[in-house]
Structures are given as structure tokens and as C-alpha cells.
Amino acid sequence: MGIVKISDAMHENLRLASNALSRSINAQAEHWMRIGMLTELHPGLDHNQICRLLIAAELDGGLDLKQLCAATQAIAGVDQ
């Protein structure tokens, strides 16, 4: 665990989103980081597919990059 410095504007965005979605500020930031990481790693997936991928990862024990890559291929219908 570490400290990540963000701008005041981003902190305010996090605060607003976290209140609206009943998450802590840290949980909201982590959610956005997960979505962003998966979007960069798999630009062909849409938001719905990324959410399904996160749910599948949670069912498999949590966010593991190796497992996510394998699950992404399955969700996207890509042959290995």
C-alpha cells in the first residue's frame, strides 16, 4: 500500500462519485483504476465486458492480472 498524489480537482471528482455510488473515496479511486487498467490492456472491450471481467475475476478469487488476461480472451471470444 502506498500514497498516490492526485490533483485537488480529481479528489473532488472522487468525492462526488464516491458519495453518489455509496463507496469510500479510496474504493472509488480503485474502481476507476481497475477500469482504466483493463481499458488500456484490452481496448477492444466495452464497459459491459470489462464489468463482466471484473465479476469473473472476483469469483476466481480477486483481481489477478494473469487470470484477467485469460478471462478477457474467453469473454472477447478470442482463441488462444
N, C-alpha and C positions, 0 to 999 in steps of 0.2 A: 504494500500500500504506500502511496506517496501523495504528494501535494501537486496539484496541477493549477497553474495560474491562468486565469481567464479574464477577459475584459469585464468591466462593470456592466456593459450592455448585455453581454452573453449571460452574466449572472442574473440579471433582471429577467431575461427571456427564460432562463431555467426556473427561476422562482415562480413566474406566472404559469408556465406549463406544468410545473410540479403541483401547484395548487389546483389547477384545473383538472389534472389527471389523478389526484389523490396519491401522489408519490412524494418521497423526500426529494430535496434538491439533488442529492448525490445519486439517488435511484434514477431520476430523470436524466441526469448527465450520462450515467452509464448506459441507459436505454438508447440515447441518441448516439453514443459512441459505438454501441453494438450495431445499430442500423447503418451508421456511416461506414464502419469497417466492412460489413458484409456487402454494402453497395459498391465500395471500391474494389473488393475482391471478386465480386460477381455482378458486374454492371448489367448483365442481361436479365437479372431477376427483377421483378416488380415488387412493390411493397408487400403485397399479399404473400408472395412466395418467400420473401425474407421473414415475415412473421411466422409462416408455417415452418421455416427452417429453424427459427429460434425455439418454437414449441417442440419440434422434434429433438433438438439439442437438449432441451431441459428434460424431456422424457428419457434421454440417454445418459443423464447424469450431470448435465451442465454444459456451458459454453467451452468447447474444446476445438481449437482451430482445425486439427486433423479430422475430427469427426464431422465438423461442419462442411469441410471440403467434400467429403464422401456423401453427406446428406444432400448437399447442393446439387451434386451430379444426379442423384436419384430424383429430386424434386423437379429439376430442369429437364429431365428425360435424356440426359447425356449418357452415352455408352462409355464405359471405362476402357 
